[in-house]
């Protein structure tokens, strides 16, 4: 019996295994830290790095929940993260000097036909997270969906989920 032997060379590009860089929205958010003084018609300072780090946590939550999001700079070193689902939006204002409370604005509707059921300039984190959860489709809120998301963390947890935990401890 004859057995043919073939040697294979496996080429591995380790760069492909590295974590990808920040997505476009995170890059946009980080660029707010480089805004020049007076960037808004003579007013405005760069967004504070502390506000950017906290806002990144909200972007992580949005990505985990598959929500549409956008970010906006504020003129006093703050920034806003806006999360969308259907005709409802949740805006979170992240101030550089206070990571315990947030500006919270919830709008329902489109165009000129909208209401603002929640407007709180000093919302605690649990209220902000409650409003974010309200954007999640009902089908995702079944007990089967919750089984796949754990609040117990191990070394094997995904970086996105782990990084969003900063919101809970902030």
C-alpha positions, 0 to 999 in steps of 0.5 A: 500500500502506498501513502502519499505525504504532502507538507503544507505551509500555513501562513498566518497574518497576526494583524488580522487577529488584533482587535479592530480599531474604533468604529466611526461613531467612536472616532467622531466622539473622540474627535470632540476632544480636539475641537478648538476653543470657540468652535461654535461661533466663538463659543465652545471648548473641547469635550472633556476626556472624562465625558468622552470615556463615559459617552463611549460606555453608552455607545457600547450599550447601544451596540450591544442592544443594536440601537441606532446612535449618534453623538454631539458636542456641547459648548461647555465640555459636555457631549450628548449621546442620542439613541434611536428606535422607531419614533422614540429617541433617548438623549443622554447629556454627559457632563465632565464634572459629574458621572453620577447624574446625566441630562436625560431627554426622551422624545416620541414622534417625528418632525413637528409631531412629537412629545417629550415624556421625560426631561430630567437634567439630573437623572441618575444612571438607573433612570437613564438605563431604564429609558435605554431599555425602553428602546429595545423591541418587545420580542427581545424582552422575553425571558429567553432573551435575558438568559443570554445576557449575564451580569456575572462577569468572567475573563471570557466575557466580550469586551463590549459587554465588559466595557459597558459595565462601567456604566453600572459602576460609574 
